[in-house]
């Protein structure tokens, strides 16, 4: 039977209706996907976590040997095409693998760097000769990959790189000079994707082998977290790279850098989610076994609130992430059916959903941060001790808000992409924004919502109206100056992310109910708590946004509209959280 491909426009959830039947959820994984997930978790339990202290000490040869073992299970090349030695798994499966291995601390970082930014530039931008030379060995683990973009003076501003590439007189080599910092896997990687400027201005990419004369390495960096992940500087001193190792076209390095980061952002969310589930389960186990005042601390309401909130944030993050991953997957298949070459299909799909990728990076990293922070709190003084794994989770988590574009950059990008797409006519934001303005002038309808999910659907519809009202008015008022109003853009981004998470959680809860899932009621409770809290956050961000550019009657009318759009039914979030906490304690961890 032909599976129905339902492709939502990138960023379109804000203006197009979605229905639960066509929304992909984790309950829709196939048997094969479940087996791959189980293989990954077993690999962590047997091969990685028992050696976590040695990994943190960077015991020589240990990390590469673990990557080799992962390769034997097919995990390194799972998402690479079969003709290059991979398994040809789809994007949803690749995302699931990243999530299932995400609880592996520094190993998860090394693995993600190798399979993602370390290999994908060659797969998507290499010519056939380059792909045949490198990809099968990257898939088998014979070669380990790394990616060298960041420099001492260029972090978020990647295009300000100073590393240069000059064509040699005989035309056979590019001579690289410069320095790269924070390069993951640098201690053992065999092949690097390196960005440099040809003739000082044409930003380009090169494949550089480890043994290239003129390439040297700094000492291992001493880091706050992910201590087992190899991080070194690279130095290029008249480093001669053969001309056939130019990757892609001259002066088109930014296309490689930014497209690879799109995919990396969603994968980072997946790894953070996997780390969050592990940290939560560790914390639940501790809360059940730790006694104070002659009873397990899991029996206390204050602790139950935290455990439930962990489950709620993981549930809504997971719902939004796999919803996005399936859109990318479907778009890839659509482009493939239209005759696009395989290297263009995933890049085209990831570009279409670049807004969702940027949002998921922020949502995933901030969900993990919440889980590990409260995890340490529940562990009390023990959480501050290295004897307990939660302290490692806490330290390892912190980098995720900086990796793959800081969360500030990704918030700004979310709005920047929306506005650029609206201006190019790629997404119609102005018509719905005008309709909301018109609605503000009319008498509000105060009818009861019909149907089992009527109130929740209405709340999310209203959240979208609040965003369109604020964004539409801000664009009309500020025009091109809006890009300099970063605080305003960040408030709007927060409103969009909360809405995307809330809607994704609700669609999943609705689908679970339709399919008779045993946890459907608790999924709805989780979503209702999230919606109730999101309404307050959206109101707060919206107020700050409106007050930053509007005044007088316009300001008063918009604040009234915001109040109307963020009003939700009264809901006892305490009791809902207690029910969720009871299930978490009963199942000894995340159960959705």
C-alpha positions in Angstrom: 0.0 0.0 0.0 1.3 3.5 -0.9 2.0 5.4 2.3 0.4 8.8 2.2 3.0 11.6 2.2 1.7 14.7 4.0 4.1 17.5 3.6 3.5 20.6 5.7 5.2 23.7 4.4 8.3 24.7 6.4 7.2 27.1 9.1 3.6 26.6 7.9 2.2 25.2 11.1 1.7 28.8 12.2 -0.8 29.5 9.4 -2.0 26.1 8.1 -4.2 23.8 10.1 -2.8 20.4 11.2 -4.7 17.2 12.0 -3.7 14.5 14.3 -4.3 11.6 11.8 -1.5 12.9 9.6 0.9 13.8 12.4 3.7 11.4 12.9 4.3 10.5 16.6 6.7 8.2 18.4 3.8 5.7 18.7 4.1 5.2 14.9 7.6 3.7 14.9 7.9 0.4 13.1 9.0 -2.9 14.6 12.4 -2.5 12.9 12.8 1.1 14.3 12.0 -0.2 17.8 14.7 -2.9 17.4 17.3 -0.4 16.2 16.5 1.8 19.2 16.8 -1.2 21.6 20.2 -2.1 20.0 21.4 1.5 20.6 20.3 1.5 24.2 21.9 -1.9 24.8 25.1 -0.7 23.2 25.2 2.2 25.6 24.5 0.0 28.6 27.1 -2.7 27.8 29.9 -0.9 25.9 29.8 2.8 26.8 28.5 3.6 30.3 30.6 0.9 32.1 33.7 2.7 30.8 32.5 6.3 31.4 35.3 7.2 33.8 38.0 6.0 31.4 36.2 7.9 28.6 36.3 11.0 30.7 40.0 10.5 31.3 40.4 10.2 27.5 42.1 6.8 27.8 44.2 6.5 24.6 42.4 4.5 21.8 39.2 4.0 23.8 36.9 6.4 21.9 38.0 5.3 18.5 37.5 1.6 19.5 34.0 2.4 20.7 33.2 4.1 17.4 34.5 0.9 15.7 32.2 -1.2 17.8 29.3 1.0 16.8 30.3 0.7 13.2 30.2 -3.2 13.5 26.5 -2.8 14.5 26.0 -0.6 11.4 25.3 2.5 13.5 28.0 4.8 12.0 26.7 4.3 8.4 23.0 3.8 9.2 21.9 6.9 7.4 24.4 6.8 4.5 23.3 5.4 1.1 23.9 1.7 0.5 26.2 2.5 -2.5 28.6 4.1 -0.2 28.7 1.3 2.4 25.8 2.5 4.5 22.4 1.0 5.4 20.3 3.6 3.7 18.0 4.2 6.7 15.5 7.0 6.4 15.8 10.3 8.3 13.3 9.4 11.1 15.4 6.2 11.9 18.6 8.3 11.8 17.1 10.7 14.2 15.9 7.9 16.5 19.5 6.4 16.5 20.9 9.8 17.6 18.2 10.0 20.3 18.8 6.5 21.6 22.6 7.1 21.8 22.1 10.6 23.3 22.5 9.4 26.9 26.1 8.4 26.1 27.7 11.6 27.4 31.0 12.3 25.5 30.5 9.2 23.3 27.3 10.7 22.0 29.2 13.9 21.0 32.0 12.0 19.2 29.4 9.8 17.4 27.2 12.7 16.3 30.2 14.7 15.2 31.5 11.8 13.1 28.2 10.7 11.5 26.9 14.3 11.1 29.2 17.3 10.5 32.3 15.0 10.0 30.8 13.0 7.1 27.8 14.7 5.6 29.7 17.6 3.9 31.5 14.9 1.8 28.3 12.9 1.2 26.3 16.0 0.1 28.9 18.2 -1.6 31.6 15.8 -2.7 32.0 14.7 -6.3 31.7 11.1 -7.1 35.4 10.4 -6.8 35.5 12.0 -3.3 32.5 10.1 -2.2 33.9 6.8 -3.4 37.2 7.5 -1.7 35.9 8.6 1.7 32.3 7.6 2.4 32.6 3.7 2.6 35.6 4.1 5.1 33.6 6.7 7.1 30.7 4.3 7.2 32.9 1.4 8.4 34.7 3.5 10.9 38.1 2.9 9.2 38.2 6.7 8.9 36.9 9.0 11.6 35.5 12.4 10.6 35.7 16.0 12.0 34.6 19.5 11.0 36.7 22.6 11.3 34.8 25.9 11.0 35.3 27.9 14.2 38.3 30.2 14.7 39.5 32.3 17.6 37.8 35.4 16.2 34.8 33.9 14.5 32.3 32.0 16.5 28.7 32.9 15.5 30.1 35.0 12.7 31.4 32.0 10.8 32.0 34.0 7.6 34.6 36.2 9.4 37.1 33.3 9.2 40.7 34.3 8.6 42.2 31.0 7.5 43.4 31.4 3.9 43.9 29.1 0.9 46.2 30.1 -2.0 46.6 28.1 -5.2 50.3 26.9 -5.6 52.2 28.1 -8.7 52.0 24.7 -10.3 48.3 24.7 -9.7 48.3 21.3 -8.0 47.7 22.4 -4.4 45.9 24.9 -2.2 48.2 26.1 0.5 46.3 26.6 3.8 47.4 29.0 6.5 45.5 29.7 9.7 44.0 28.2 12.9 40.8 26.5 14.0 39.5 26.0 17.5 37.1 23.8 19.4 37.4 20.9 16.9 35.5 17.9 18.1 37.2 14.5 17.5 40.5 16.4 16.5 42.6 14.0 18.7 41.9 11.0 16.5 40.0 12.1 13.4 41.5 11.0 10.0 39.7 13.5 7.8 38.6 17.1 8.3 36.2 19.3 6.4 38.1 22.6 6.7 36.8 26.1 5.7 39.1 28.7 4.4 39.1 31.8 2.1 40.6 31.4 -1.3 42.5 34.6 -2.2 41.3 36.1 1.1 37.6 36.4 0.2 36.1 33.3 -1.5 34.8 31.2 1.5 35.4 27.6 0.5 35.6 24.1 1.9 38.4 21.5 1.7 38.8 17.8 2.6 42.1 17.7 4.6 43.7 14.3 5.6 45.3 14.1 9.0 48.7 13.3 7.7 48.9 16.3 5.4 52.3 18.1 6.0 51.8 21.5 7.6 48.8 20.4 9.7 49.5 20.2 13.5 47.4 20.0 16.6 47.1 21.7 19.9 46.8 20.0 23.3 43.5 18.6 24.5 41.3 21.4 25.9 40.2 21.1 29.5 36.5 21.6 29.5 33.6 22.1 32.0 31.8 19.1 30.6 31.9 16.4 27.8 35.4 15.8 29.2 35.7 12.5 27.2 35.2 14.3 23.9 38.4 15.1 22.1 38.6 18.9 21.5 41.8 20.4 20.0 43.0 23.3 17.9 44.2 22.8 14.4 47.1 24.8 13.0 47.7 25.1 9.2 51.2 26.2 8.3 51.7 26.2 4.5 49.6 23.1 4.6 49.4 21.7 1.0 46.0 20.3 0.1 45.6 18.7 -3.3 43.3 20.7 -5.6 41.1 17.6 -6.1 40.3 18.0 -2.3 38.3 21.2 -2.9 34.8 20.4 -1.6 32.0 21.8 -3.7 32.5 25.0 -5.6 34.9 27.9 -4.9 33.3 30.6 -2.9 30.3 28.4 -1.9 31.6 27.2 1.4 28.8 29.0 3.3 26.2 26.8 1.5 28.0 23.7 2.9 28.4 25.2 6.4 24.8 26.4 6.8 23.1 23.4 5.2 25.0 20.9 7.3 24.1 23.0 10.4 20.4 22.7 9.6 20.5 18.9 9.9 22.9 19.1 12.9 20.4 21.3 14.8 17.7 18.7 14.7 20.1 15.9 15.5 21.4 18.0 18.5 17.8 18.1 19.8 17.6 14.3 19.4 20.8 13.7 21.3 19.7 16.2 24.1 16.3 14.4 24.3 18.1 11.0 24.7 20.3 12.6 27.4 17.2 14.1 29.1 15.4 10.7 29.3 18.5 9.0 30.8 19.0 11.8 33.4 15.3 11.8 34.3 15.3 8.0 34.8 18.4 8.3 37.0 16.6 11.0 39.1 13.3 9.0 39.4 15.3 6.0 40.7 17.1 8.2 43.2 13.8 9.8 44.4 12.2 6.3 44.9 15.2 5.0 46.9 16.2 8.1 48.9 14.4 8.4 52.2 13.9 11.5 54.3 11.5 11.9 57.3 11.0 8.1 57.1 9.5 8.1 53.6 10.9 8.1 50.0 11.3 11.6 48.7 9.3 10.6 45.7 6.2 10.8 48.0 6.6 14.6 48.4 4.5 17.0 46.3 7.4 19.3 45.7 9.5 16.4 44.2 6.5 15.1 42.2 6.0 18.5 40.7 9.6 18.4 39.3 9.3 14.8 38.1 6.1 15.5 36.3 7.5 18.7 34.7 10.4 16.7 33.4 8.0 14.2 31.8 5.8 17.0 30.4 8.8 18.9 28.8 10.3 15.7 27.4 6.9 14.6 26.0 6.2 17.9 24.2 9.8 18.1 22.9 9.8 14.6 21.6 6.4 15.2 19.9 7.6 18.3 18.1 11.0 16.7 17.2 9.6 13.6 15.5 6.8 15.6 13.9 9.6 17.7 12.3 11.8 14.7 11.4 8.9 13.1 9.6 8.2 16.3 7.6 11.9 16.3 6.5 11.7 12.6 5.7 8.5 13.1 3.6 10.0 16.1 1.8 13.1 14.1 1.0 10.9 11.3 -0.6 8.9 14.0 -2.5 12.1 15.5 -3.9 13.4 12.0 -4.8 10.1 11.2 -6.6 10.5 14.4 -8.5 13.8 13.1 -9.9 16.2 15.1 -7.7 19.6 13.5 -7.1 20.0 11.9 -3.7 22.5 14.5 -2.4 20.0 17.2 -3.1 17.0 15.5 -1.4 18.0 15.7 2.3 19.6 19.1 1.9 16.5 20.5 0.2 14.3 18.9 2.8 16.4 20.3 5.7 16.4 23.7 4.1 12.6 23.6 3.8 12.3 22.9 7.5 15.3 25.2 8.6 12.8 27.1 10.9 11.8 23.9 12.7 15.4 22.8 13.0 16.4 26.1 14.6 13.5 25.9 17.0 14.1 22.3 17.9 17.8 23.0 18.7 16.7 25.6 21.3 13.8 23.5 22.7 15.9 20.3 23.0 18.9 21.9 24.7 16.7 23.9 27.1 14.6 20.9 28.0 17.7 18.9 28.8 19.0 21.8 30.9 15.8 21.8 32.9 15.9 18.1 33.5 19.6 17.9 34.6 19.3 21.1 36.8 16.2 19.7 38.7 17.9 16.3 38.7 20.8 17.7 40.7 18.3 19.5 43.0 16.4 16.2 43.7 19.7 14.5 44.4 20.4 17.3 47.0 24.0 17.4 48.2 24.8 14.1 46.5 24.0 15.7 43.1 27.0 18.0 43.6 29.3 15.0 44.0 31.1 13.3 41.1 30.1 10.0 42.7 26.6 10.5 41.2 26.2 10.4 37.5 23.7 13.3 37.5 26.6 15.8 38.1 28.2 14.6 34.9 24.8 15.0 33.1 24.6 18.6 34.5 28.1 19.5 33.2 27.7 17.8 29.9 24.4 19.5 29.2 25.7 23.1 29.3 27.5 23.0 25.9 24.3 22.2 24.0 23.0 25.8 24.2 26.2 26.9 22.5 26.9 24.2 20.0 25.5 24.4 16.4 24.7 28.1 16.7 24.0 29.5 20.1 20.3 29.5 21.3 20.3 33.3 20.8 21.4 33.0 17.2 18.8 30.2 16.6 16.0 32.3 18.2 16.9 35.3 15.9 17.2 32.9 12.9 13.7 31.5 13.5 12.1 35.0 13.1 14.6 36.1 10.4 13.7 33.1 8.3 9.9 33.6 8.8 10.2 37.3 7.8 12.4 36.6 4.7 10.1 33.8 3.5 7.1 36.1 4.0 8.9 38.8 1.9 9.7 36.4 -0.9 6.1 35.1 -0.9 7.3 31.6 0.2 4.9 31.7 3.2 1.8 33.9 3.5 2.0 35.5 6.9 0.5 38.9 6.1 -3.0 37.8 5.1 -3.5 35.9 8.4 -1.9 38.8 10.3 -4.4 41.2 8.7 -7.3 38.9 9.5 -6.3 38.9 13.2 -6.1 42.8 13.1 -9.7 42.8 11.7 -10.8 40.4 14.4 -9.5 42.7 17.1 -11.9 45.4 15.8 -14.9 43.0 16.1 -16.9 41.9 19.0 -15.3 38.7 20.5 -17.3 35.5 20.4 -17.7 33.8 23.7 -19.2 30.4 22.7 -18.4 27.1 24.4 -15.9 25.0 22.5 -17.3 21.7 21.1 -15.7 18.3 20.9 -13.4 16.5 23.3 -10.3 18.7 22.4 -12.2 21.9 21.6 -10.8 24.1 24.3 -7.2 23.0 23.7 -7.4 23.4 19.9 -9.0 26.9 20.5 -6.2 27.9 22.9 -3.5 26.9 20.3 -5.3 28.7 17.5 -5.4 31.8 19.8 -1.7 31.5 20.5 -1.1 31.7 16.8 -3.3 34.8 16.6 -1.2 36.4 19.3 2.0 35.7 17.4 0.6 37.0 14.1 -0.9 40.1 15.8 2.5 41.0 17.4 4.7 40.1 14.5 2.4 41.7 11.9 2.2 45.0 13.7 5.9 45.0 14.5 6.8 44.5 10.8 4.4 47.2 9.7 5.8 49.6 12.3 9.5 48.9 12.0 9.9 47.6 8.5 13.6 46.8 7.8 14.6 48.2 11.2 13.1 45.1 12.8 16.3 43.1 12.4 18.1 45.5 14.8 15.4 44.9 17.5 16.9 41.6 18.7 15.0 41.6 22.0 11.7 41.9 20.2 12.6 39.1 17.8 13.6 36.8 20.7 10.2 37.4 22.5 8.4 36.5 19.2 10.6 33.4 18.8 9.7 32.2 22.3 6.0 32.6 21.5 6.4 30.6 18.3 8.4 27.8 20.1 5.9 27.5 22.9 3.1 27.3 20.4 4.8 24.6 18.3 5.5 22.5 21.3 2.0 22.8 22.6 0.4 22.0 19.3 2.7 19.0 18.7 1.9 17.6 22.2 -1.8 18.1 21.6 -1.9 16.4 18.2 0.0 13.4 19.7 -2.4 13.2 22.7 -5.3 13.3 20.3 -3.9 10.5 18.1 -3.1 8.4 21.2 -6.7 8.7 22.2 -8.0 7.8 18.7 -5.7 4.7 18.7 -6.7 3.6 22.3 -3.2 4.1 23.7 -3.1 3.2 27.5 -1.3 6.5 28.3 -3.7 8.8 26.2 -5.3 10.4 29.3 -2.0 11.2 30.9 -0.7 12.6 27.5 -3.7 14.9 27.5 -3.0 15.9 31.1 0.6 16.7 30.1 -0.5 18.8 27.2 -3.1 20.7 29.2 -0.4 21.6 31.9 1.9 22.7 29.1 -0.8 24.8 27.4 -1.8 26.4 30.8 1.8 27.4 31.5 2.6 28.4 27.9 -0.4 30.8 27.9 1.3 32.7 30.7 4.7 32.7 29.0 3.2 33.8 25.7 1.3 36.6 27.5 4.5 37.7 29.2 6.6 37.6 26.0 3.8 39.3 24.0 3.4 42.1 26.5 7.1 42.8 26.3 7.1 42.7 22.5 4.1 45.0 22.2 5.4 47.5 24.7 8.7 47.6 22.8 7.3 49.2 19.7 3.6 50.3 20.2 2.1 53.1 22.2 -1.3 54.9 22.7 -4.5 53.4 21.3 -2.6 50.8 19.2 -0.8 49.6 22.3 -4.0 49.4 24.4 -5.9 47.5 21.7 -3.1 45.0 21.1 -2.7 44.4 24.9 -6.4 43.7 25.1 -6.2 41.4 22.1 -3.2 39.6 23.7 -5.2 39.1 26.9 -8.1 37.6 24.9 -5.7 35.3 22.9 -3.9 34.0 26.0 -7.0 33.4 28.1 -7.4 29.6 28.8 -9.9 27.6 30.8 -9.1 27.2 34.5 -7.3 23.9 35.0 -5.9 22.2 38.1 -2.3 21.7 37.0 -1.3 20.4 40.5 -3.6 17.4 40.3 -2.6 16.7 36.7 1.1 16.8 37.6 0.4 14.5 40.5 -1.2 11.9 38.2 1.7 12.1 35.8 4.2 11.8 38.7 2.4 8.8 40.0 2.8 7.1 36.6 6.5 8.2 36.4 7.2 6.6 39.8 5.2 3.5 39.0 7.1 2.9 35.7 10.4 4.1 37.4 11.1 6.7 34.6 9.8 8.3 31.5 6.9 6.2 30.2 5.3 7.8 27.2 
